[in-house]
Amino acid sequence: MTEFPHESDDSKKPADSTESVTSREGQASVDPVEDASAAEPEQPTPTYNRGDSKADKSARIKKALLALFILMILGAIAYGLYKSSQHNEPEVITLQGQMQMQQTSIAAKVPGRIAQIMVTEGDTVTVGQQLIEMDSPEINAKINQAQAGKQIAQSQLDKAENGARPQEIAQAKAAWQANKAASDLAENTYQRVNRLYEEGLMARQKRDEAYAQYLATQDQTEAARLQYDLALEGARSEDKSAATAQVAQVDAQLDEAMAAKKEANLKSPIAGVVDNVIVSAGEVIGQGVPLLTLVDTNDQWVVLNVTESYLNQFAIGQTFTGTIPALSSADKPYSKLFTVYATSTLSDFATWRPTNNDDGFDVRTFEVKARPTTPDARIRSGMSVVVRINATPINQNQE
């Protein structure tokens, strides 16, 4: 085995010393085998050029700045295109309105106690359907009183129209005839006494008494005859008219009492839906107190508050589409077509006033009412209506 005495010494020398490089060159010419074995574990030491490293770093910074500048330019171009597309598209204004329906409050015209409530909230009622039954003893008493008064007045009228009974007529005739007979007897007696007086056989006093008796019986006979004529003729026309008026007055009182009883049994004046029942059975209520509320589902409208800048979109007779969120689903919005039928200005509190003269003039707010083309029974008062319009506001600075 060949021994290399200088192997360990050469491997321990530093690679960057000039002496080791010179000694290795000398040893390589003397002992090539030793040089090959010694060079194998050594790694070449790279040399760095500081000038080239700085140049590469500067180039990379320039490239990054250039890329950033290009990205900024592209972003500015994209933003400009986005804004230009926004200006080209019309501005969309969203308005929120509220549905309303015709409400009718049912109140009692007469006081009483509620005996029974025949409907509940949400029920559909028709015209003339009974809603509430009331118990009022006072009304029943007035009805009985009016009926009794009518019987009395009708009897007086019948008596005036029918006249005297046959027995009364016969009695009046007999009285007249009796008085007539007495008058004839008094006349004959006076004539006899007068002849005797003329012959001087009778005193004048007796003749005067006979004459006075004759005149008295004549007056009684005439009175009896007139009573008989009245019995034949019946009551006067004035008496008949008075009796007829008395009957009509009592009939009116009876009708009033019957109307009060009818009003006690409250009936629906319209066809609609029971919205709210205010009272309960057994309560005593007074005259004019509301008992329940009905709504007419066919009489619907939406109310929007619109500034006059956008009022040109809601002229009388114009139509627009509104969405009702309460009846919409996630994938299917519920929309209705509405027709404007009325507009009116709101009070001054709803006026938009400019802060200075350069902002333009005051902008008033108007209340717009519109009806759906086809009413829907599912719609209820208070439901929101969302309306989106392509706004074309009026230029406030335009004169």
NORQUI-V84116 format. One record per residue. N is the residue number from 1. OMEGA is omega in whole degrees, -180 to 180 (999 if undefined). D_FIRST is the distance of its C-alpha to the first C-alpha in whole Angstrom. Layout:
n=(N/N)
omega=(OMEGA/OMEGA)
d_first=(D_FIRST/D_FIRST)
This chain:
n=(1/2/3/4/5/6/7/8/9/10/11/12/13/14/15/16/17/18/19/20/21/22/23/24/25/26/27/28/29/30/31/32/33/34/35/36/37/38/39/40/41/42/43/44/45/46/47/48/49/50/51/52/53/54/55/56/57/58/59/60/61/62/63/64/65/66/67/68/69/70/71/72/73/74/75/76/77/78/79/80/81/82/83/84/85/86/87/88/89/90/91/92/93/94/95/96/97/98/99/100/101/102/103/104/105/106/107/108/109/110/111/112/113/114/115/116/117/118/119/120/121/122/123/124/125/126/127/128/129/130/131/132/133/134/135/136/137/138/139/140/141/142/143/144/145/146/147/148/149/150/151/152/153/154/155/156/157/158/159/160/161/162/163/164/165/166/167/168/169/170/171/172/173/174/175/176/177/178/179/180/181/182/183/184/185/186/187/188/189/190/191/192/193/194/195/196/197/198/199/200/201/202/203/204/205/206/207/208/209/210/211/212/213/214/215/216/217/218/219/220/221/222/223/224/225/226/227/228/229/230/231/232/233/234/235/236/237/238/239/240/241/242/243/244/245/246/247/248/249/250/251/252/253/254/255/256/257/258/259/260/261/262/263/264/265/266/267/268/269/270/271/272/273/274/275/276/277/278/279/280/281/282/283/284/285/286/287/288/289/290/291/292/293/294/295/296/297/298/299/300/301/302/303/304/305/306/307/308/309/310/311/312/313/314/315/316/317/318/319/320/321/322/323/324/325/326/327/328/329/330/331/332/333/334/335/336/337/338/339/340/341/342/343/344/345/346/347/348/349/350/351/352/353/354/355/356/357/358/359/360/361/362/363/364/365/366/367/368/369/370/371/372/373/374/375/376/377/378/379/380/381/382/383/384/385/386/387/388/389/390/391/392/393/394/395/396/397/398/399)
omega=(-178/-178/178/-175/-175/-174/-178/-179/-178/-178/-179/-179/179/-173/-173/179/-178/-180/180/179/-179/-180/180/178/180/-180/-180/179/-180/-175/-177/-179/180/-179/-179/180/-180/-178/-175/-179/-177/178/179/180/-178/178/-177/177/-178/179/179/180/179/179/179/-180/178/180/179/178/179/180/179/178/179/179/178/178/179/179/178/179/179/177/178/179/180/179/178/177/180/180/179/177/176/179/-180/179/180/179/-179/179/179/178/178/178/-177/179/176/178/-180/-180/179/178/179/-178/179/177/179/177/179/178/-179/-180/-176/173/-170/-180/175/-179/-179/179/175/-177/178/-180/179/179/-179/-177/-175/174/-177/178/-178/178/179/180/178/178/178/179/180/179/180/179/177/178/179/179/179/-179/179/178/178/179/179/179/179/-179/-177/-179/-178/178/179/179/179/178/180/179/179/179/179/178/179/-179/179/178/179/178/179/178/178/178/180/178/180/180/179/-179/179/-179/-179/178/178/178/180/178/178/-178/-176/-179/-179/180/-180/179/-179/178/179/179/178/178/179/-180/-180/-180/176/179/178/179/178/178/179/179/180/176/178/178/177/179/178/-176/-177/-177/178/179/178/178/178/179/180/179/179/179/178/178/179/179/180/176/179/177/178/177/178/179/178/177/177/178/178/179/177/174/-171/178/-176/177/-178/172/-178/-177/177/-177/-176/174/-170/-172/178/179/180/-180/174/-176/179/-179/177/180/178/-179/178/-177/176/175/177/-177/178/-180/-176/173/177/-180/178/173/-172/174/-176/176/-179/-177/179/177/-174/176/180/180/178/180/175/-178/178/180/179/-177/-177/-180/-178/173/-176/-177/-177/178/179/-176/177/177/-177/177/-178/179/-179/173/179/-179/177/-178/-177/-179/-179/-180/177/-175/179/179/176/-175/-178/-178/180/-175/178/179/-180/179/-178/174/-178/177/-178/180/174/-180/177/179/179/-178/179/-179/179/179/179/178/-180/176/-179/-178/177/-178/171/-171/171/-174/176/178/-177/-179/-180/-178/999)
d_first=(0/4/6/10/12/15/14/17/19/20/20/23/25/28/28/32/32/32/30/27/28/28/25/23/25/24/20/20/22/19/16/17/13/14/17/17/15/18/21/20/22/24/28/30/33/37/39/43/46/49/52/51/51/54/55/54/56/59/59/59/61/64/63/64/67/68/67/69/72/72/73/75/77/77/78/81/82/82/84/86/87/87/90/92/91/93/96/97/97/100/100/100/103/103/106/107/110/112/114/117/120/124/124/128/129/131/134/137/140/142/141/140/137/134/135/132/129/129/126/122/120/118/121/123/127/129/132/135/133/134/131/133/136/138/140/143/146/148/148/149/152/153/153/156/158/158/159/162/163/163/165/168/168/168/171/173/172/173/176/177/176/178/181/184/184/187/189/188/190/193/193/194/196/198/198/199/202/204/204/205/208/209/209/212/214/214/215/218/219/219/221/223/223/224/227/228/228/229/232/233/232/228/227/225/222/222/221/219/217/217/216/213/212/212/210/207/207/206/203/202/202/200/198/197/197/194/193/193/192/189/188/189/186/184/181/181/178/177/177/175/172/172/171/169/167/167/165/162/162/161/159/157/156/155/153/151/151/149/147/146/145/143/141/140/138/136/135/132/134/131/128/124/122/123/120/121/124/125/127/127/130/132/132/136/135/138/139/137/133/130/129/127/125/125/123/124/120/122/123/119/118/115/115/113/113/112/113/115/112/111/115/115/113/115/119/121/121/117/115/111/108/107/105/106/103/104/105/102/98/95/95/98/100/104/106/110/112/114/117/119/122/123/121/123/121/120/121/120/117/116/116/113/114/112/111/112/114/111/110/113/116/116/115/117/116/118/118/117/119/118/118/116/117/117/117/115/116/113/113/114/115/112/110/108/108/105/106/104/105/104/105/107/109/112/111/112/113/115/118)
